[in-house]
Amino acid sequence: MKQVKIGKSDVYTSKLGLGTNKVGGHNLFNNLNEKDGYDLLREALNLGINFLDTAYVYGLGRSEEIIGDVLQDYDRSKVIIATKAAQDKSQDMAINNSAEFIKKAVDEALSRLKTDYIDIFYLHFPDKETPKDEAVETLSDLRKAGKIRAIGVSNFSLDQIKEANKNGKVDIVEDQFSLVHQSPVKEELKYLQENNISFVPFFPLASGLLTGKYALEDWDKFKNSDGGKLLGNFDKKQYDEAITGIDGIRKIAEDHQATVTQIVLAWYMANPAISVVIPGARNAAQVRSNAAALKVELSSSEYQQIDQLFSSF
């Protein structure tokens, strides 16, 4: 599997990763089965998907704990763990980027993950008080101490990313991006490429919308689903345009004997602005299906056709 370098760090990872908010994320999703979480993690690692993206807020540490359990059965050096923190449980989950909080959050994450280093640690959200470059300096100190290997920020605006990267120490940014959410981050992606900062999109499947499982008449069903609520301010007009685009992808999928999801993931993996794509999964079967996207090679014309289908976004 093709390996990509994360920013200026020495971290290398597979192009296809796994988002784990459905692993132990009981506070985010209904009816999660923890056995499914354990099974899907093992399936991913067994298939060579070595990038696991988690966060404290996924189950308030439960996702990290489950990953930590599974890690004990694998070669730690071959697994890339990315986690995030900013929500301070001692302050009613207020966002906190202070040095004291960050150091404590990293130590607690290490304990839950049952490991002595974290490959990528993100500031999950920016707070209003801490200078962004100072927060990054705290992470730089933790890297020097061997507790983390790469420095990331998430949910930062372009101006906040620039402030955080004042000393050139940010390796990776995770932000919302998908075929149906492109315009808001175009300038950000340009800056990241110019400054050798890797990019990981969250919600790459638009909370299930880009999997092809919804039709035009399913607007209310999508809007009221767990995923639809997470996606937020997505209106009916955008939904209808997305479904039209997905119908176009369906034709490409038929030519490749692939699913809509696999074609969408293949588009992300072919996109030079994207370092790693991290679709989530609720069970091992979904992980296997996502992994099959690695076998899809889009032609240049197919890539451009998909681009055009979603050009309004």
C-alpha positions as CSV (number, residue, x, y, z in Angstrom):
1,M,0.0,0.0,0.0
2,K,1.3,3.4,-1.0
3,Q,2.8,5.3,2.0
4,V,2.6,9.1,2.4
5,K,4.8,11.4,4.6
6,I,3.1,13.6,7.2
7,G,4.3,17.1,6.9
8,K,7.9,17.6,8.0
9,S,7.7,14.7,10.4
10,D,9.1,11.2,10.1
11,V,5.6,9.7,10.2
12,Y,4.6,7.7,7.2
13,T,1.2,6.2,6.7
14,S,-1.2,4.5,4.3
15,K,-3.2,6.7,2.0
16,L,-6.4,5.1,3.3
17,G,-7.1,5.3,7.1
18,L,-10.0,4.7,9.4
19,G,-12.0,7.3,11.3
20,T,-13.1,5.8,14.7
21,N,-15.8,8.0,16.0
22,K,-18.1,5.0,15.7
23,V,-15.7,3.0,17.8
24,G,-16.9,3.7,21.4
25,G,-18.5,7.0,20.4
26,H,-21.7,6.4,22.3
27,N,-22.1,10.1,22.9
28,L,-22.2,10.7,19.2
29,F,-24.1,7.8,17.7
30,N,-27.0,5.6,18.8
31,N,-27.0,1.9,19.1
32,L,-23.2,1.3,18.8
33,N,-22.0,-2.2,19.5
34,E,-18.6,-2.3,21.2
35,K,-17.8,-5.8,19.8
36,D,-18.3,-4.3,16.3
37,G,-15.8,-1.6,17.3
38,Y,-13.2,-4.1,18.3
39,D,-13.8,-6.3,15.2
40,L,-13.6,-3.4,12.7
41,L,-10.3,-2.2,14.1
42,R,-8.8,-5.6,13.8
43,E,-10.2,-5.9,10.2
44,A,-8.6,-2.6,9.2
45,L,-5.2,-3.5,10.7
46,N,-5.3,-7.0,9.1
47,L,-6.0,-5.4,5.7
48,G,-3.0,-3.1,6.0
49,I,-5.0,0.1,6.9
50,N,-2.5,1.4,9.5
51,F,-3.8,4.9,10.2
52,L,-6.4,5.1,13.0
53,D,-7.9,8.5,13.7
54,T,-9.5,9.0,17.1
55,A,-10.2,11.7,19.7
56,Y,-11.0,12.1,23.4
57,V,-14.5,13.3,22.6
58,Y,-15.3,10.0,20.8
59,G,-16.9,8.4,23.8
60,L,-15.0,10.7,26.2
61,G,-12.0,8.5,25.9
62,R,-13.7,5.2,25.2
63,S,-12.6,5.1,21.5
64,E,-9.0,5.5,22.6
65,E,-9.4,2.8,25.2
66,I,-10.8,0.3,22.7
67,I,-7.9,1.1,20.3
68,G,-5.5,0.7,23.1
69,D,-6.9,-2.8,23.8
70,V,-6.6,-3.8,20.2
71,L,-3.1,-2.4,19.8
72,Q,-1.8,-4.9,22.3
73,D,-2.1,-7.6,19.6
74,Y,-0.2,-5.8,16.9
75,D,3.2,-4.4,16.2
76,R,2.9,-0.9,17.6
77,S,5.6,0.4,15.2
78,K,3.4,-0.4,12.2
79,V,0.3,1.4,13.4
80,I,-0.1,5.2,13.1
81,I,-2.3,6.6,15.9
82,A,-3.8,10.1,15.5
83,T,-5.8,11.5,18.4
84,K,-7.1,14.9,19.4
85,A,-8.1,16.9,22.5
86,A,-9.3,20.3,23.5
87,Q,-12.5,19.6,25.5
88,D,-11.6,20.2,29.2
89,K,-13.8,17.9,31.4
90,S,-12.8,19.8,34.5
91,Q,-14.4,23.0,33.0
92,D,-17.6,21.6,31.6
93,M,-16.0,20.6,28.4
94,A,-14.8,24.1,27.6
95,I,-12.2,24.3,24.8
96,N,-8.7,24.6,26.3
97,N,-5.4,24.9,24.5
98,S,-3.3,25.9,27.6
99,A,0.1,24.3,28.1
100,E,-1.1,22.7,31.3
101,F,-4.2,21.2,29.7
102,I,-2.4,20.0,26.6
103,K,0.3,18.2,28.6
104,K,-2.3,16.5,30.8
105,A,-4.4,15.6,27.8
106,V,-1.5,13.9,26.1
107,D,-0.6,11.9,29.2
108,E,-4.2,10.8,29.7
109,A,-4.5,9.8,26.0
110,L,-1.2,7.8,26.3
111,S,-2.7,5.9,29.2
112,R,-6.0,5.1,27.5
113,L,-4.2,4.0,24.3
114,K,-1.8,1.9,26.4
115,T,1.2,3.2,24.5
116,D,4.2,5.4,25.2
117,Y,3.9,7.6,22.2
118,I,1.3,9.1,19.9
119,D,2.1,9.5,16.2
120,I,0.0,12.5,15.6
121,F,-1.6,14.8,18.2
122,Y,-4.0,17.5,17.2
123,L,-5.4,20.5,19.0
124,H,-9.0,19.5,18.3
125,F,-10.4,23.0,18.4
126,P,-8.8,26.4,19.0
127,D,-9.7,28.2,22.3
128,K,-10.2,32.0,22.4
129,E,-7.3,32.8,24.8
130,T,-4.2,30.8,24.0
131,P,-2.0,32.2,21.2
132,K,-2.0,29.5,18.5
133,D,1.8,29.4,18.1
134,E,2.2,29.0,21.9
135,A,0.0,26.0,21.9
136,V,2.0,24.5,19.0
137,E,5.2,25.2,21.0
138,T,3.7,23.1,23.8
139,L,3.2,20.3,21.3
140,S,6.8,20.8,20.1
141,D,8.1,20.3,23.6
142,L,6.0,17.1,23.9
143,R,7.6,15.9,20.6
144,K,11.1,16.6,21.9
145,A,10.1,14.5,25.0
146,G,9.2,11.6,22.7
147,K,5.5,11.6,23.6
148,I,4.2,12.6,20.2
149,R,5.8,12.5,16.7
150,A,3.8,15.0,14.6
151,I,1.9,18.2,15.4
152,G,-1.6,18.8,14.1
153,V,-4.5,21.3,14.4
154,S,-8.1,20.7,13.6
155,N,-11.1,22.9,13.0
156,F,-8.8,26.0,12.8
157,S,-9.6,28.8,10.3
158,L,-6.9,29.7,7.7
159,D,-5.8,32.7,9.8
160,Q,-5.6,30.5,12.9
161,I,-3.5,27.9,11.0
162,K,-1.1,30.6,9.9
163,E,-0.7,31.8,13.4
164,A,-0.2,28.2,14.7
165,N,2.4,27.7,12.0
166,K,4.3,30.9,12.7
167,N,7.5,28.9,13.4
168,G,6.8,26.3,10.7
169,K,6.1,23.5,13.2
170,V,2.6,22.3,12.1
171,D,2.8,19.0,10.2
172,I,-0.9,18.3,9.5
173,V,-4.4,19.8,9.5
174,E,-7.7,18.0,9.8
175,D,-10.7,19.9,8.6
176,Q,-14.0,19.4,7.0
177,F,-13.8,18.6,3.3
178,S,-15.7,16.5,0.9
179,L,-17.1,16.5,-2.6
180,V,-20.0,18.5,-1.2
181,H,-17.9,20.8,1.0
182,Q,-15.0,22.2,-1.0
183,S,-15.3,26.0,-1.5
184,P,-14.8,26.9,2.2
185,V,-11.4,25.3,2.3
186,K,-9.9,26.1,-1.1
187,E,-7.6,28.9,0.1
188,E,-6.7,26.8,3.1
189,L,-5.6,23.8,0.9
190,K,-3.4,26.1,-1.2
191,Y,-1.7,27.4,1.9
192,L,-1.1,23.9,3.2
193,Q,0.4,22.7,0.0
194,E,2.7,25.7,-0.2
195,N,3.9,25.1,3.4
196,N,4.4,21.3,3.3
197,I,1.5,20.7,5.7
198,S,-0.5,17.5,5.2
199,F,-4.3,17.5,5.0
200,V,-6.8,15.0,6.3
201,P,-10.5,15.7,5.6
202,F,-13.1,14.7,8.1
203,F,-16.7,13.8,7.0
204,P,-15.2,12.6,3.7
205,L,-18.4,10.7,3.0
206,A,-20.5,13.6,4.2
207,S,-22.0,11.6,7.0
208,G,-23.2,8.9,4.7
209,L,-24.6,11.1,2.0
210,L,-21.8,10.2,-0.5
211,T,-22.3,6.5,0.0
212,G,-25.2,6.4,-2.5
213,K,-27.7,5.1,0.0
214,Y,-30.0,8.1,-0.3
215,A,-32.4,9.1,-3.1
216,L,-34.0,12.4,-3.9
217,E,-37.1,11.5,-1.8
218,D,-35.0,10.7,1.3
219,W,-34.2,14.3,2.3
220,D,-36.2,14.0,5.6
221,K,-34.6,10.7,6.4
222,F,-31.1,12.0,5.8
223,K,-31.7,15.3,7.7
224,N,-32.9,13.4,10.8
225,S,-30.2,10.7,10.7
226,D,-27.2,10.8,13.1
227,G,-25.0,11.7,10.1
228,G,-27.3,14.4,8.8
229,K,-27.4,16.1,12.2
230,L,-23.6,16.0,12.4
231,L,-23.2,17.5,8.9
232,G,-25.2,20.6,10.1
233,N,-26.2,23.4,7.8
234,F,-26.9,21.3,4.6
235,D,-30.0,22.5,2.9
236,K,-32.5,20.8,0.5
237,K,-31.1,22.4,-2.6
238,Q,-27.6,21.2,-1.8
239,Y,-29.0,17.8,-1.0
240,D,-30.7,17.6,-4.4
241,E,-27.5,18.7,-6.2
242,A,-25.5,16.1,-4.3
243,I,-27.9,13.3,-5.3
244,T,-27.6,14.3,-8.9
245,G,-23.8,14.2,-8.6
246,I,-24.0,10.8,-7.0
247,D,-26.1,9.5,-9.8
248,G,-23.2,10.5,-12.1
249,I,-20.7,8.7,-9.9
250,R,-23.0,5.6,-10.0
251,K,-22.3,5.3,-13.8
252,I,-18.5,5.3,-13.2
253,A,-18.9,2.8,-10.4
254,E,-20.6,0.4,-12.7
255,D,-17.7,0.6,-15.2
256,H,-15.3,-0.3,-12.3
257,Q,-17.7,-2.9,-10.8
258,A,-17.3,-0.9,-7.6
259,T,-19.6,0.9,-5.2
260,V,-20.3,4.6,-5.1
261,T,-18.4,4.8,-1.8
262,Q,-15.3,3.1,-3.3
263,I,-15.3,5.6,-6.3
264,V,-15.6,8.6,-3.9
265,L,-12.7,7.3,-1.8
266,A,-10.6,6.6,-4.9
267,W,-11.2,10.3,-5.9
268,Y,-9.9,11.5,-2.6
269,M,-6.9,9.2,-2.8
270,A,-6.1,10.6,-6.3
271,N,-6.5,14.2,-5.1
272,P,-3.0,15.8,-4.6
273,A,-4.3,18.1,-1.9
274,I,-5.3,15.2,0.4
275,S,-2.8,13.2,2.3
276,V,-4.9,10.6,4.0
277,V,-8.7,9.9,3.8
278,I,-10.3,8.5,6.9
279,P,-13.8,7.1,6.3
280,G,-15.6,5.9,9.4
281,A,-17.2,2.5,9.7
282,R,-19.7,0.9,12.0
283,N,-18.7,-2.7,11.4
284,A,-16.0,-4.9,9.8
285,A,-17.9,-5.4,6.6
286,Q,-17.9,-1.6,5.9
287,V,-14.1,-1.6,6.5
288,R,-13.7,-4.4,4.0
289,S,-15.8,-2.5,1.5
290,N,-13.8,0.8,2.0
291,A,-10.5,-1.1,1.6
292,A,-11.6,-2.3,-1.8
293,A,-11.3,1.4,-2.9
294,L,-7.5,0.8,-3.0
295,K,-8.0,-1.4,-6.1
296,V,-9.8,1.4,-8.0
297,E,-7.7,3.4,-10.4
298,L,-9.6,6.3,-11.8
299,S,-8.6,7.6,-15.2
300,S,-7.8,11.3,-15.6
301,S,-11.1,11.8,-17.4
302,E,-13.1,10.0,-14.7
303,Y,-11.4,12.1,-12.0
304,Q,-12.2,15.3,-13.9
305,Q,-15.8,14.1,-14.5
306,I,-16.4,13.7,-10.8
307,D,-14.8,17.1,-10.2
308,Q,-17.3,18.6,-12.6
309,L,-20.3,16.8,-11.1
310,F,-19.6,18.5,-7.8
311,S,-18.3,21.8,-9.1
312,S,-21.1,23.8,-7.5
313,F,-19.8,22.8,-4.1
